[in-house]
Amino acid sequence: KLPRCFFTMHVDGMPLGTIVFELCADICPKTCENFMYLCTGEKGCGSQGKLLTYKGSSFHRIVKSFMIQGGDFTHGTGIGGESIYGGVFADENFILKHDQKYLLSMANRGPNTNGSQFFITTEACPHLDNSHVVFGHVVEGERFIDQVERTSVDSDHKPYSDIRIMDCGIMPGFGLEVPPVLPILPPVLQLSRIVPPSVISDPNVIPLLQEAVPMEATVQVPDIVPGNGDKKKKKRKKKKITLDSSDGS
């Protein structure tokens, strides 16, 4: 059973609703662990002296027909935030693609700069594949995302309304059951840590189990520069707008 997290959303101090995410902890365990602990806040304070939690933070950037972005709990502008691992951490893999709306993906400042900022797609965004890590999707509350997307914004995509995560955490029954982050090992050795030896030794079962283990993807970062600070890019088509967790918007 995959873990699920929730955001209880308010707009301008008024309750909006609850968004529930299912996290792909079987594919991106480290990225999901970071998100889950930022939902619970149980890791204490980070290097910037702020509690490591999404609770009380805002959605600071909204681009219609593209995505809504949040997770900067230190500044609230898009220049801050940090991971539970201290600062930033590497891209885990690019197995999942930005091929539909309501996907949960990491914002970054370039390769291997994941912190706490994330975005939720409101359209397919294939130009972000292989540069941003998709690690979950929305399973409840899609209509609330649609409402947030329709919020009026300024020329830098900053919403005029205060869109805030008033509470967050783990859904009951969908706890912190994150698979341990293991070193890269041959498939059979990986399987031996999660499957009984009696099953591993069955030659008829091994090929099936190996197919079920997501392997590391070969990463090839495209020649794009994440960010929306470049004003010359404003005439591009909507789906060419890119993500940045330090754009200051």
N, C-alpha and C positions, 0 to 999 in steps of 0.2 A: 504494500500500500504506500503510495507516494505522499509525502507531507503536504499540508495545505496551510497557508497563512491568510490572515485577513487584515484589511484596513477599514476602519470606521471613519467615513469621510464627512467633513463639514465644509460648507461654503458660506463665507461671511458670518461665521458663528452659528449657522443654522444646520441641523442634521441633513445630510444628503442620503446616505445609505452605506451599505457594507459591500466591499469588493473582496472576493475570495480567489486566491491563486493556488493552483496546483504546481508544485515544483518538481522539476525533472532531476531528482537527486540520484537517480540511477545513471544519468548521463553526465551531469555536472555537479558532483557531490560537494566540491569545495565552494563553488559559487553559491549553491543553495544553502550551505551551512552559514555562509556570511549573511545572506538575506534573512534566514530564519532567526539568527541570534540578534540581528538588528531589529527584528520585529519584537522579540521578547525583551531586549534591553538588559539581559542578564550578564553581559560581559563587562559591565561597569563603564568607566570613563576611558576615552581614547587619549592619544598623544596631545590633542588640542584642548584637553580639559573638559570636553563635552561628553555627556552620556551617549554611549553608542546605541542609539535607538532612532527609529523612524517616528516614534510617537511625538507629536507636536510639530513635526516638520511639514513643509508645504510642497505643492507642485509649482515650480517656478517658471516652467516653460511649456507652452502649448502651441503646436503647429497643426493646424487643421488639415485633415486628410493625410496625416503622417504619424504623430505620436503626442503623448503627454509625458513630461519628464519631472522627476522628483528625486528625493534622497539626499539633498544637501542639508543635513541636520546641523551643520556648524555655522553656515552663513546664510542659507536660504536663497542664494542668488545664482548658484551654478558653479561657483569657484571652489567650493569646499566639500566636506564629507571625508570619511575614511573608512577602511574596512576593519573588521574585527581582528585581522592579522597584523595590523599596524601599517598605516599608510595605504599603499596599493599592492595588488597582487596580479599575477600573470593571467593571461587569457587561458582558460582551462581547455577549451576546444571549440570548434565551430561546426559541430555535428548538426545541430538544429538550425534551421534557416528562418529568415524573416518572410515567410510565405503566406501570412494571413494576418488579420487584425486580432487584437487582444492578446498578443504575445508579450512576455516579460523578458526584457533584455538589459544588459549592462551598458550604461553610458561610460565613455572614457575620453582620455586626451590623446589617444594613439595606442599603439600596440602595448599590451601588458601594463596598463594603468587603471585597472579596475579598483574602485573604492567602495562607495556606498550608493552612488547615483545610478538610477535605473530609468527605463522608459517603458511605456506600454504602447504598442503599435495600435493605430486606428485604421491602417491600411497595410497591405503587403509592402515590404520595403527591401526588395532584393539587392539594392545597391549597398546595403549594410552587411550582407553576408560576408563572412571571413574577416570582419573587422570588429564586430560586436558579438558578445556571447549571449545567445538565447538560452534561458534556463527555466522557463515556466510559461504558464498561460492562465488566463482568467477563466474560472468555471462558474462564478456567480457574480452578478452586479455589472454586467456589460452595459446596461442602460445608464448607470451612473458615470461610466467612462464616456459615454456618448454625450451626457450632459456637461461634463467637464470640458470636453473637446469644443463644445459650442460656446464656451465662455469668451467674452470679448477680451482681446489682447492688444498691446501696443505694438509699435513697429519692430520691437525686439522679441516679440512673442511672449512677453511677460503678461500674465493675466491681471486684469484690473481687480478682480475679486480675490479674496483670500481663500485659497483652496487648501485645506489642511487635513492631515492625518491625525485625528483626535485620539485614536486608540489603534493598537495593532497587536498581533500575537499569533499563536498557533491555534488552529481549529481543534476543538476537543476530539480526541480519537485519531488525530493526524499529527502526532508529536515529532520530536526531534529524532527521528529514526533515520539519520543520514548515514549511508554506507561510509565506512572509514576511507580516508584518502590514502590509497596504497601506492607504493612505488610501482613504476611500470615493470611488469613481470610478464613472462610468457603466459598465454591464456590458461594453461592447465594449472600453473602455480597460483594465478589469481583466483581461479575457481576453487582451489583447494582450501581457500580461506573462508569461503561462504557455502560450500557444498560438502556434505559428508564424504569421507574417503571411499565408502562403499559405492557411492554413485560415481565419483570421479573415476574409479577403476573400471567402470563398465564401458568397453570400447564402443558400444552402440549409442551411448548417451553423450559421450564427450563431444562429438561434432555438433550436436544440438546445443549443448551448453556453451560451446565456444562462440556460436553464432549469436547467442544472447548477450554476450559481454561486449559492450561498446568499446571499440579500440580507439586509440589516439588518432585524430584526423591530421592529415598533412596540412599545415597552415600556410597559406600564401596570401599575404595581406595585399589588397589592391592598392593602386596608386591614388589614394584619396586622402584628404586631410580633414578629419572630423572637426566640426566647429561651425558656428553661425556668425562669428565675428566679422567675417569678410563681407562687407557691404556690397561688393561687386557681384556676389553670388545671388542677390535677391531676385534677379530676373530669370533664374533657372526654374525649371519645372518643379512642382511641389515635391515630387518623390526624390529629387536630387539633393534636398536639404539633408545635412548630416548631423551627427550627434557629437556633443562635446560636454564633458563634465567640468570644464573650467572656462566657459564662455562668458561668464559674468552677467548673463541675461537673467 
